[in-house]
Amino acid sequence: MTVISYIIIAVLQFLILFGIISFIKYVFNLFLKNHPSQKRFFFFFNIITSLVWMVFVLLKVAHSLNDNYIIVGSVVLLITLLIWDFLKNFLFGLVIRVQYGFLVNQKINYNKNSSNVIQYYTTYVEVRTEKGERKNVKYSTLFSGSFTLVSADLFDVSKSILLDSNNHDESVNYYKLEIMNHPLFIQNNNAVFNVELDDSDQYWLHFHFNVLSTKHVLIMNDFINNLKK
C-alpha cells in the first residue's frame, strides 16, 4: 500500500466514524431536548466518544508501524511533541471526568481557590469564582496543585479555644492531633487551624472543618468540649 492510498483510506475512515458519532449525537439531542438529564447524558457520551477516538488513533498508529517503523514512529513522536500541551490536558481531563463524574454546578477547591464548575471542555473546565468571575482552568492546572471536591452536603464545625499562655504551642499540637484523628473529621482544604494573640496577651486557637451531617456536628462539638489540656 502506498503512502497516498493509506492516507486516503485513513481520512475516509475518519470521516465515516465522525459522521456516525455526529449522527448518534444528533439523534440523542432530539430525544433529550429540554430534558433535565441532557447535560449529564452528554457528559458521559463525550467520555465514550473520547475513548473511541483514542482507540481509533492507536489502531491507525499500530497499523502504520507494521509498514515502516522508523518513519512512522518518528512522525508520531514529532506530532506528540507538537501537540503535547493539548494531549496532556486532554488526558488529565479524561481522568478527572472518569474519577469525579459529573461536577457541573459543584464546588471545587484548587490551589486554595474556591469555584463552581460551569461546563466541561476538551482541555479545560470553565468555572465561576467566588467573586463571580468566569475563568477557564486547564485540567493540568488542577492536577499540578491541590484539588478537592467540596460537597454541598458537608457541614461546618467552627470553634475557638483559649490556650494555656505558658505552653500554647503544645496545646495547639494536642488539639489538632486529637481533632484530626477523630473518625468524623474530613481532611480537605476547608480544614483550618489558626492561633491568635489577643489584646490581653491570651492565645486562642480558632479552627473550622467539615463533617458529613448535623449529627456529626453535635458529636464533634461534644468531643471538643470534653478535650482538656
LUMPA-417171 format. One record per residue (C-alpha): residue in three letters; x, y, z. Coordinates in Angstrom, 2 decimals, decimal comma, always signed. Layout:
N
ATOM  keza  east  north  up
ATOM  ALA  X  Y  Z
...
END
This chain:
229
ATOM  keza  east  north  up
ATOM  MET  +0,00  +0,00  +0,00
ATOM  THR  +1,40  +3,39  -0,99
ATOM  VAL  +1,55  +6,32  +1,40
ATOM  ILE  -1,07  +8,28  -0,56
ATOM  SER  -3,55  +5,40  -0,65
ATOM  TYR  -3,01  +4,78  +3,07
ATOM  ILE  -3,72  +8,46  +3,86
ATOM  ILE  -6,85  +8,45  +1,69
ATOM  ILE  -8,20  +5,32  +3,42
ATOM  ALA  -7,39  +6,77  +6,86
ATOM  VAL  -9,18  +10,04  +6,03
ATOM  LEU  -12,23  +8,16  +4,72
ATOM  GLN  -12,35  +6,02  +7,88
ATOM  PHE  -12,07  +9,19  +9,97
ATOM  LEU  -14,94  +10,85  +8,10
ATOM  ILE  -17,13  +7,74  +8,40
ATOM  LEU  -16,50  +7,47  +12,15
ATOM  PHE  -17,02  +11,23  +12,58
ATOM  GLY  -20,31  +11,01  +10,67
ATOM  ILE  -21,56  +8,07  +12,76
ATOM  ILE  -20,75  +9,84  +16,04
ATOM  SER  -22,30  +13,11  +14,85
ATOM  PHE  -25,48  +11,32  +13,73
ATOM  ILE  -25,82  +9,48  +17,06
ATOM  LYS  -25,29  +12,74  +18,94
ATOM  TYR  -27,89  +14,48  +16,76
ATOM  VAL  -30,47  +11,74  +17,39
ATOM  PHE  -29,94  +11,74  +21,14
ATOM  ASN  -30,06  +15,54  +21,15
ATOM  LEU  -33,51  +15,43  +19,53
ATOM  PHE  -34,88  +12,92  +22,04
ATOM  LEU  -33,32  +14,59  +25,08
ATOM  LYS  -34,00  +18,19  +24,12
ATOM  ASN  -35,05  +20,19  +27,22
ATOM  HIS  -34,73  +17,02  +29,30
ATOM  PRO  -33,23  +17,67  +32,78
ATOM  SER  -30,68  +14,86  +32,28
ATOM  GLN  -29,45  +16,13  +28,92
ATOM  LYS  -26,18  +17,66  +30,20
ATOM  ARG  -25,40  +14,64  +32,35
ATOM  PHE  -26,03  +12,23  +29,44
ATOM  PHE  -23,80  +14,14  +27,01
ATOM  PHE  -21,12  +14,38  +29,71
ATOM  PHE  -20,79  +10,57  +29,66
ATOM  PHE  -21,37  +10,48  +25,90
ATOM  ASN  -18,34  +12,76  +25,41
ATOM  ILE  -16,22  +10,49  +27,61
ATOM  ILE  -17,14  +7,47  +25,47
ATOM  THR  -16,50  +9,48  +22,30
ATOM  SER  -13,05  +10,47  +23,55
ATOM  LEU  -12,23  +6,83  +24,26
ATOM  VAL  -13,42  +5,81  +20,78
ATOM  TRP  -11,17  +8,41  +19,14
ATOM  MET  -8,23  +7,28  +21,26
ATOM  VAL  -8,75  +3,66  +20,17
ATOM  PHE  -9,09  +4,77  +16,53
ATOM  VAL  -5,80  +6,70  +16,64
ATOM  LEU  -3,98  +3,84  +18,40
ATOM  LEU  -5,23  +1,34  +15,82
ATOM  LYS  -4,12  +3,54  +12,92
ATOM  VAL  -0,71  +4,07  +14,51
ATOM  ALA  -0,31  +0,34  +15,20
ATOM  HIS  -1,24  -0,44  +11,59
ATOM  SER  +1,23  +2,14  +10,32
ATOM  LEU  +4,06  +0,76  +12,44
ATOM  ASN  +3,80  -2,54  +10,61
ATOM  ASP  +4,52  -0,72  +7,35
ATOM  ASN  +7,53  +1,42  +8,32
ATOM  TYR  +8,51  +1,51  +11,99
ATOM  ILE  +11,23  +4,17  +11,78
ATOM  ILE  +9,45  +6,73  +9,60
ATOM  VAL  +6,01  +6,42  +11,17
ATOM  GLY  +7,48  +6,27  +14,70
ATOM  SER  +9,41  +9,49  +14,07
ATOM  VAL  +6,29  +11,20  +12,71
ATOM  VAL  +4,22  +10,07  +15,69
ATOM  LEU  +6,89  +11,34  +18,10
ATOM  LEU  +7,07  +14,69  +16,33
ATOM  ILE  +3,28  +15,11  +16,32
ATOM  THR  +3,14  +14,15  +20,01
ATOM  LEU  +5,72  +16,84  +20,86
ATOM  LEU  +3,87  +19,46  +18,82
ATOM  ILE  +0,50  +18,75  +20,43
ATOM  TRP  +1,83  +17,80  +23,87
ATOM  ASP  +0,01  +20,61  +25,71
ATOM  PHE  -3,29  +19,62  +24,10
ATOM  LEU  -2,66  +15,90  +24,65
ATOM  LYS  -1,65  +16,40  +28,28
ATOM  ASN  -4,75  +18,42  +29,17
ATOM  PHE  -6,98  +16,06  +27,19
ATOM  LEU  -5,73  +13,04  +29,17
ATOM  PHE  -5,90  +14,86  +32,51
ATOM  GLY  -9,44  +15,95  +31,68
ATOM  LEU  -10,41  +12,39  +30,85
ATOM  VAL  -9,04  +11,18  +34,19
ATOM  ILE  -10,88  +13,90  +36,14
ATOM  ARG  -14,18  +13,23  +34,38
ATOM  VAL  -13,92  +9,48  +34,93
ATOM  GLN  -12,73  +9,76  +38,53
ATOM  TYR  -15,03  +12,52  +39,81
ATOM  GLY  -18,01  +12,19  +37,48
ATOM  PHE  -20,43  +14,98  +36,59
ATOM  LEU  -19,32  +18,09  +38,52
ATOM  VAL  -21,33  +20,84  +36,81
ATOM  ASN  -22,69  +23,24  +39,48
ATOM  GLN  -20,48  +21,56  +42,08
ATOM  LYS  -17,95  +23,48  +44,17
ATOM  ILE  -14,25  +22,63  +43,90
ATOM  ASN  -11,07  +23,84  +45,57
ATOM  TYR  -7,83  +24,10  +43,63
ATOM  ASN  -4,65  +25,88  +44,72
ATOM  LYS  -6,62  +27,44  +47,62
ATOM  ASN  -9,22  +28,87  +45,21
ATOM  SER  -12,90  +28,01  +45,52
ATOM  SER  -15,01  +27,95  +42,37
ATOM  ASN  -18,18  +26,44  +40,93
ATOM  VAL  -17,91  +24,28  +37,81
ATOM  ILE  -19,94  +25,71  +34,91
ATOM  GLN  -19,04  +23,49  +31,96
ATOM  TYR  -16,55  +20,88  +30,70
ATOM  TYR  -14,48  +21,25  +27,55
ATOM  THR  -11,87  +19,08  +25,84
ATOM  THR  -8,78  +20,57  +27,51
ATOM  TYR  -10,17  +22,85  +30,21
ATOM  VAL  -13,05  +23,40  +32,58
ATOM  GLU  -14,98  +26,65  +32,88
ATOM  VAL  -15,54  +27,82  +36,47
ATOM  ARG  -17,09  +30,76  +38,29
ATOM  THR  -15,03  +32,12  +41,18
ATOM  GLU  -16,43  +33,38  +44,49
ATOM  LYS  -16,12  +36,92  +43,05
ATOM  GLY  -18,38  +35,97  +40,15
ATOM  GLU  -15,59  +35,87  +37,56
ATOM  ARG  -15,69  +33,25  +34,81
ATOM  LYS  -12,35  +31,53  +34,24
ATOM  ASN  -11,02  +28,75  +32,06
ATOM  VAL  -8,80  +26,39  +34,04
ATOM  LYS  -6,73  +23,76  +32,24
ATOM  TYR  -7,04  +20,23  +33,59
ATOM  SER  -3,26  +20,07  +34,08
ATOM  THR  -3,55  +23,07  +36,41
ATOM  LEU  -5,98  +21,15  +38,59
ATOM  PHE  -3,55  +18,24  +38,75
ATOM  SER  -0,45  +20,36  +39,36
ATOM  GLY  -1,80  +21,74  +42,65
ATOM  SER  -4,17  +20,67  +45,38
ATOM  PHE  -7,59  +19,74  +44,01
ATOM  THR  -10,53  +18,67  +46,14
ATOM  LEU  -14,25  +18,39  +45,66
ATOM  VAL  -16,39  +20,37  +48,11
ATOM  SER  -19,67  +18,54  +48,52
ATOM  ALA  -22,79  +20,61  +49,01
ATOM  ASP  -23,78  +18,17  +51,76
ATOM  LEU  -20,83  +18,98  +54,04
ATOM  PHE  -21,40  +20,80  +57,33
ATOM  ASP  -19,06  +23,13  +59,22
ATOM  VAL  -17,69  +22,83  +62,72
ATOM  SER  -16,23  +26,11  +64,00
ATOM  LYS  -14,89  +26,84  +67,46
ATOM  SER  -12,39  +28,92  +69,40
ATOM  ILE  -10,43  +27,59  +72,38
ATOM  LEU  -8,47  +29,57  +74,98
ATOM  LEU  -4,96  +28,15  +75,25
ATOM  ASP  -2,50  +27,95  +78,09
ATOM  SER  -0,31  +31,02  +77,57
ATOM  ASN  +2,72  +29,32  +79,13
ATOM  ASN  +2,63  +26,36  +76,78
ATOM  HIS  +0,38  +27,31  +73,87
ATOM  ASP  +2,41  +25,51  +71,18
ATOM  GLU  +1,99  +22,17  +72,91
ATOM  SER  -1,71  +22,85  +73,42
ATOM  VAL  -2,18  +23,64  +69,72
ATOM  ASN  -0,49  +20,40  +68,69
ATOM  TYR  -2,60  +18,46  +71,18
ATOM  TYR  -5,92  +19,84  +69,95
ATOM  LYS  -5,01  +19,49  +66,27
ATOM  LEU  -3,88  +15,90  +66,74
ATOM  GLU  -6,97  +14,89  +68,69
ATOM  ILE  -9,40  +16,56  +66,29
ATOM  MET  -7,75  +15,45  +63,05
ATOM  ASN  -7,51  +11,85  +64,26
ATOM  HIS  -11,21  +11,71  +65,03
ATOM  PRO  -13,03  +9,40  +62,55
ATOM  LEU  -15,67  +12,05  +61,76
ATOM  PHE  -13,09  +14,69  +60,78
ATOM  ILE  -12,88  +15,30  +56,99
ATOM  GLN  -9,48  +16,25  +55,65
ATOM  ASN  -9,86  +18,81  +52,87
ATOM  ASN  -8,83  +22,37  +52,05
ATOM  ASN  -11,58  +23,76  +54,30
ATOM  ALA  -9,86  +22,48  +57,44
ATOM  VAL  -8,09  +25,48  +59,02
ATOM  PHE  -6,36  +25,94  +62,38
ATOM  ASN  -5,16  +29,43  +63,35
ATOM  VAL  -3,57  +30,78  +66,54
ATOM  GLU  -4,30  +34,36  +67,63
ATOM  LEU  -2,84  +36,53  +70,38
ATOM  ASP  -5,48  +38,97  +71,63
ATOM  ASP  -5,07  +42,36  +73,31
ATOM  SER  -4,94  +40,70  +76,72
ATOM  ASP  -1,93  +38,59  +75,69
ATOM  GLN  -4,04  +35,44  +75,65
ATOM  TYR  -3,64  +32,79  +72,97
ATOM  TRP  -6,69  +31,48  +71,13
ATOM  LEU  -6,97  +28,56  +68,76
ATOM  HIS  -9,56  +29,25  +66,04
ATOM  PHE  -10,49  +26,40  +63,73
ATOM  HIS  -13,15  +25,08  +61,41
ATOM  PHE  -13,53  +21,89  +59,40
ATOM  ASN  -16,17  +19,77  +57,66
ATOM  VAL  -18,28  +16,79  +58,71
ATOM  LEU  -20,99  +14,88  +56,88
ATOM  SER  -24,12  +15,68  +58,87
ATOM  THR  -25,65  +17,87  +61,57
ATOM  LYS  -25,47  +14,88  +63,90
ATOM  HIS  -21,72  +14,76  +63,35
ATOM  VAL  -21,53  +18,47  +64,16
ATOM  LEU  -23,08  +17,82  +67,57
ATOM  ILE  -20,82  +14,83  +68,20
ATOM  MET  -17,69  +16,79  +67,32
ATOM  ASN  -18,74  +19,77  +69,44
ATOM  ASP  -19,21  +17,48  +72,45
ATOM  PHE  -15,91  +15,79  +71,75
ATOM  ILE  -14,05  +19,11  +71,55
ATOM  ASN  -15,73  +20,46  +74,70
ATOM  ASN  -14,53  +17,40  +76,61
ATOM  LEU  -10,94  +17,82  +75,49
ATOM  LYS  -8,73  +19,11  +78,25
ATOM  LYS  -5,15  +20,26  +78,07
END
